[in-house]
């Protein structure tokens, strides 16, 4: 079953009464990261059984509510840009929110 995802902002009021803005990104499924930019090889699109990978101007994006977590796309990417949301390398974690924002 696909996981719900999204990016949410809310105000938190800690015990001292000072309001602070919080940003929470719900779990994604698979995330396409920086190596896809300008490469945009469509191998991942071709193997996706549910057609949840969408092309944008800069890269491909995986729709988190449509992805079934099958993992078929990951080994097909020739530039190793696709990762489970829990395994995105530290230098590319910003792509988790970027992907969520795309479908918010």
Secondary structure, DSSP 8 states (H G I E B T S, - for coil): ------EEEEEEE-TT--EEEEEEE---SEEE-GGGTTT--THHHHH-TT--EEE-SS-EEE-TTT-----TTGGG-TT--EEEGGG--GGGTHHHHHHHHHT-
